[in-house]
Structures are given as C-alpha cells and as structure tokens.
C-alpha cells in the first residue's frame, strides 16, 4: 500500500530545466507526493544543479520513461543527477505514430496499457518503497497524459478532475490554440476530445479501466491494493 509522502503541492514545485512538471495526485484516492508527471529530463545535463536538487528534495525513487527507443538514445534522461531508479516503459518502441491526434489517442490508449501497469507496480512495490514516481514522455502531454489519466481514473478521480489535469499541459507548455500551420507534434495543444477518445476506446474494448489494466498484465490483487491507497 502506498503511504502518503510529505505534501508538496504543484504550486510549490518548479524544477529548473524540467518542463510541464506537476504532482498528479490530490484527485480520487491518489495522494499528493507519490506520482509526478513531466516532460523529459534530458535538459538537466546542461543546466546548473538547481533543477536536480529540487527533484532530489522530493525524494524521487523511480523515473518511468515512456519515450520510444530512438528518443531515449538521442536524449537520455539525466537520472544520475536525481538518484532515482530508471525504468523504460515505451508506449511506442519506434518514433512512428499518426500525425492526427484524433487518430493517435485511441491507438495510444491501447499501446499505453503495459506502461500504465509498470507505473502502477512501482507505486505499489514494497508498500510504496519505490515511490515517489515520476512518469514522463517527451513533452509530458500526450503519452504521459493517457497513462496518468488511466491511473487517476482507476483511483476514483472524476472525469472533470482528470480532464483538468490533462489540459493543464497547454498552459505549462505555452501551447497556442489553434496551433500555427504545420506545427510539429510537440507544439500541438491537447484538447478534451483527445483524452475522451482515448478513454472511450479503453471502455469500448475492455469495459472499464480496471479490465483494461488486467488485459495488459495487471493482477487483480494489485488493483485491489491500489484501491486501498489512503488519500
């Protein structure tokens, strides 16, 4: 069972060099201080130690990287600076996915199941000894958005709470609506319809988020333990 970590609300956290960083807890039965989300940590390599110091003060024990193999090879995380265990759980192993976000999100939902289970297990292992956990992709908005939404939903967060956290990436990353013509994928803002399509795909194919996680390797005992997390 996860135990509450020292509370550190998202307003108090701004690690230098880490974009789109925030606490994913405080909704449903997911407490604050156990699951964080962000963009990639590669930029810490070229910065002063301030950003890494902030992450170390949070007590991070696990970093889960959702990026593809080529992305990781090109820009590896600076996990050596934050004293955390690194776990690579790619949503896509290659850097190939649909350019249209309305097409991308249902596919991403199905591909993200194993990654969501991997994050859940790090939260649960040893009664929370591998937490706090930081999960990220490149910008921390799409792949991370789906994985975090799945876990928040499993732990009883309302759809409104999940969507509010998901959409916050637009402000954190300064993404314009509508985006400029020909904008790269990482410059495209997220919209409610994107996450709704992902969650609808999960429920259409599996019935519920819990059944989706079971289909991707979670054990019923793990889901039961997760639901006993004290808020």
C-alpha positions in Angstrom: 0.0 0.0 0.0 1.3 3.5 -0.8 1.8 5.7 2.1 1.4 9.5 1.9 4.7 11.3 1.2 5.3 14.8 2.5 2.8 17.1 0.8 4.2 19.2 -2.0 1.5 20.9 -4.0 2.1 21.7 -7.7 2.3 25.4 -7.0 5.4 24.9 -5.0 7.4 22.9 -7.5 9.3 24.4 -10.4 12.5 22.3 -11.1 14.8 24.4 -13.3 15.1 22.7 -16.7 12.1 20.4 -16.4 9.1 21.4 -18.4 5.5 20.6 -17.6 6.3 19.3 -14.1 3.5 18.8 -11.6 2.0 16.5 -9.0 -0.6 14.1 -10.4 -2.1 13.4 -7.0 -4.8 15.1 -5.0 -7.6 13.5 -7.0 -9.6 10.4 -6.2 -7.6 8.3 -3.7 -4.3 9.2 -5.3 -2.4 11.2 -2.6 -0.1 14.1 -3.3 3.6 13.4 -3.3 3.6 9.9 -4.8 3.2 10.4 -8.5 4.6 13.2 -10.5 4.4 13.9 -14.3 6.7 16.0 -16.6 8.5 16.3 -19.9 11.8 14.5 -20.4 14.7 15.1 -18.0 17.5 15.2 -20.6 17.9 19.0 -20.3 19.2 18.6 -16.7 22.5 17.6 -18.2 23.2 21.1 -19.5 21.9 23.1 -16.5 23.0 24.1 -13.1 22.3 21.6 -10.3 19.3 23.6 -9.1 16.7 21.6 -11.0 18.2 18.2 -10.0 18.4 19.4 -6.4 14.6 20.2 -6.4 13.8 16.7 -7.7 16.1 15.1 -5.1 14.4 17.1 -2.3 11.1 15.5 -3.5 12.6 12.1 -2.7 12.1 10.7 -6.2 12.9 7.0 -6.3 11.7 5.9 -9.7 11.7 7.6 -13.1 9.5 5.9 -15.7 10.3 7.0 -19.3 7.5 6.5 -21.9 9.5 7.6 -24.9 10.5 5.5 -27.9 13.9 3.8 -28.2 15.2 6.4 -30.7 14.1 9.3 -28.4 15.9 7.8 -25.4 19.0 7.2 -27.4 19.1 10.7 -28.7 18.3 12.5 -25.4 18.8 10.2 -22.4 17.4 11.2 -19.1 19.8 12.7 -16.5 18.7 10.2 -13.9 22.2 10.1 -12.5 21.6 13.6 -11.2 18.5 12.8 -9.3 19.5 9.5 -7.6 16.4 7.6 -8.9 15.9 4.2 -10.5 15.3 4.4 -14.2 12.6 2.3 -15.9 12.0 2.5 -19.7 8.4 1.6 -20.5 7.8 2.8 -24.1 4.3 3.4 -25.3 5.7 3.2 -28.9 9.0 1.4 -29.3 9.7 3.4 -32.6 9.1 7.0 -33.3 6.2 6.3 -35.6 2.6 7.3 -34.8 -0.3 9.0 -36.5 0.1 12.8 -37.0 -3.6 13.4 -36.5 -4.2 13.5 -32.7 -7.8 12.3 -33.1 -6.4 9.1 -34.7 -3.4 9.0 -32.3 -5.2 8.9 -29.0 -7.3 5.7 -29.4 -4.1 3.9 -30.7 -2.1 5.4 -27.9 -4.6 4.2 -25.3 -4.2 0.6 -26.4 -0.4 0.9 -26.6 -0.1 2.5 -23.2 -1.6 -0.3 -21.1 1.7 -2.1 -20.3 3.3 1.3 -19.4 0.4 2.1 -17.0 0.8 -1.3 -15.3 4.5 -0.6 -14.9 3.9 2.7 -13.2 1.2 1.2 -11.0 3.6 -1.5 -9.9 6.3 1.0 -9.0 3.7 2.8 -6.9 2.8 -0.4 -5.1 6.0 -2.3 -4.7 7.2 -2.8 -1.2 4.4 -0.8 0.3 5.4 2.3 -1.7 9.2 2.0 -1.3 9.7 2.8 -5.0 7.6 6.0 -4.7 7.6 8.9 -5.4 7.5 8.0 -9.1 8.0 10.5 -11.9 6.4 9.5 -15.3 7.2 11.3 -18.5 7.5 11.3 -22.2 8.9 14.0 -24.5 6.7 16.9 -23.6 4.6 15.3 -20.9 1.3 15.9 -22.5 0.2 13.0 -24.8 1.6 9.7 -23.8 2.1 10.9 -20.2 -1.4 12.3 -20.3 -3.0 9.0 -21.1 -1.0 7.0 -18.6 -1.7 9.4 -15.8 -5.4 9.7 -16.7 -5.7 5.8 -16.6 -4.2 5.7 -13.1 -6.2 8.7 -11.8 -9.4 7.1 -13.1 -8.6 3.8 -11.6 -8.2 5.5 -8.2 -11.6 7.2 -8.4 -10.9 10.6 -9.8 -13.8 12.2 -11.6 -13.7 12.8 -15.4 -13.7 16.5 -14.7 -10.6 16.2 -12.4 -8.8 14.0 -14.9 -9.5 16.4 -17.8 -8.5 19.4 -15.7 -5.1 17.9 -15.1 -4.7 16.8 -18.7 -5.5 20.2 -20.1 -3.1 22.0 -17.8 -0.3 20.9 -20.1 -1.3 23.6 -22.6 -0.6 26.4 -20.0 2.5 24.7 -18.7 4.0 24.4 -22.2 2.6 27.7 -23.6 0.8 25.9 -26.5 -1.3 28.1 -28.7 -4.9 27.4 -29.7 -5.2 26.9 -32.6 -1.6 25.9 -33.3 0.3 27.5 -36.3 0.0 25.8 -39.6 2.4 22.9 -40.0 3.2 22.8 -36.2 5.3 19.9 -35.1 3.7 17.3 -32.9 5.2 18.6 -29.7 3.7 22.1 -30.4 0.1 20.8 -30.8 -2.1 21.6 -27.8 -4.2 18.9 -26.2 -8.0 19.1 -26.2 -10.7 17.4 -24.1 -11.8 15.4 -27.1 -8.4 13.7 -27.4 -8.5 12.2 -23.9 -12.2 11.4 -24.1 -11.5 9.4 -27.3 -8.7 7.5 -25.5 -10.9 6.7 -22.5 -13.8 5.8 -24.8 -11.6 3.4 -26.7 -10.5 1.8 -23.4 -14.1 1.3 -22.2 -15.3 0.2 -25.7 -12.7 -2.6 -25.9 -12.4 -3.6 -22.3 -15.5 -2.4 -20.4 -13.5 -0.4 -17.7 -10.1 0.9 -16.9 -9.6 -1.9 -14.4 -10.3 -4.6 -17.1 -8.0 -2.7 -19.4 -5.2 -3.0 -16.9 -5.9 -6.6 -16.3 -5.7 -7.3 -20.0 -2.3 -5.6 -20.1 -0.8 -7.8 -17.3 -2.0 -6.3 -14.0 -3.1 -8.8 -11.3 -6.5 -8.5 -9.6 -4.6 -8.3 -6.2 -2.6 -5.3 -7.5 -5.8 -3.4 -8.4 -7.3 -4.3 -5.0 -4.2 -3.0 -3.3 -4.2 0.2 -5.3 -7.8 0.9 -4.3 -6.7 0.8 -0.6 -4.3 3.7 -1.1 -5.1 6.2 1.6 -6.0 9.6 0.2 
